[in-house]
């Protein structure tokens, strides 16, 4: 059984994102990585249209999450995209505080219609993209409490930096290094709120684990039912260090084959109802 990628970016031949690859160009690379199926992220209305067409053409290879415009009928958009097969809302990149009224409306509509949300997190407004939270993820916690039936899937440097209870303000937007001496907000929130999940794609997810392998093994084993493998690749030459890291942990028997398969594919199937 191959892996399923929770976080993949593609474009069409007209170029919706300059650094992305086309559907056909990406397929051989996914096969090389042992990925059977990818969940396409949408970050604009154009991406919704393209990703829907890609899934309709290659349903065995791709699923998709939808983008929602905040200045339009939020619930209506979610209903329309769900009817067209979207398995969630994502990647949410609106550069607003989580407590913003429009973000809260998006969460409410997604919860009502059983659409998981996958979000990119930033540390402040004025950044190019990503919903924003303060150190300690206090706004996220309020939303986890407010929307207990909504599946929140966290991603990005700012989110995964919170693995460490000693993370500094300067480190939140980057890739902190070193041993995790004090447990951070991520584990505490995941332990407290069963509706929080982790997308370990990209350099941010890999770094959060690889920076302290001993802690990573404990973390993966404890939250084996809520972590999801991904790459966040935009083109075939994008680095994918998480692939080798997860295989290493399995081959060295630091995580079991059962745990490996949960993170690599089974959790994604269950959480997104693929």
Buried (B, 14 or more C-beta within 10 A) or exposed (E): EEBBBBBBBBBBEEEBBEEBBBBEBBBEBBEEBEBBBBBBBBBEBBBBBBBBEBBEEBEEBBBBBBBBBBEEEBBEBBBEBBEBBBBBBBBBBBBBBBBBEBBBBBBBBBBBEEBBBBBBBBBBEEEEEBBBBBBBBEBBBBBBEEBEEBBBBBBBBBBBBBBBBEBEEEBBBBBBEEEBEEBBBBBBBBEEBEBBBBBBBBBBBBBBBBBBBEBBBBBBEEBBBBBBBBBBBBBBEBEBBBBEBBEEBBEEEBBEEEBBBBBBBBBBEEBBEE
